[in-house]
């Protein structure tokens, strides 16, 4: 079987107020998905960040690397999870993180794209249903890591994608995703640029 990458996809989102921008390049193969993106936020707490996410063929996140810069701090984070194993920091110098054992997805608090990870893994863009999942949440710009429960419920599936309701620590909102499960719109928060 060939592991040649398929065509790359490039997505960009803007917040409704234009103060937050995200771009990501996604490459999917039969072995999984690789995404590399950039985030910029301007305002009370301005920062810039880059990230890369590697998922296996089942959609489980296997590796996350993030670099974040702000006026007061510069941080880096690398997390890796082996199949059936615990999450470890990239250097392998810290002990395993057992609090994250149930997390197969990551959520970057400033990222629209990362909402797509659990939705795609669970297939919620193709069927009506609901799921509660533990995710490895990474906040910005400090890159603190914690396990957090997110709830997803598919409200409607159409020929163009799906409409879901999402609830997490920051509240609840609706998500519109395309037929592949990538976020198109978070009404009143962010939208994908065409």
ABEGO torsion letter per residue (X at the ends): XBABBBBBBBBBBBBAAGABBBBBBBBBBAAEBBBBBBBBBBEABBBBBBBBBBBBAAGBBABBBBBBBBAABBBBBBBBBBBGBBBBBAAGABBBBAAAAABABBBBAABAAAAAAAAAAAGAAABBEBBBBBBBBBBOAAGBBBBBBBBBBBABBBAAEBBBBBBBAAEBBBBBBBAAGBBABBBGABBBBX
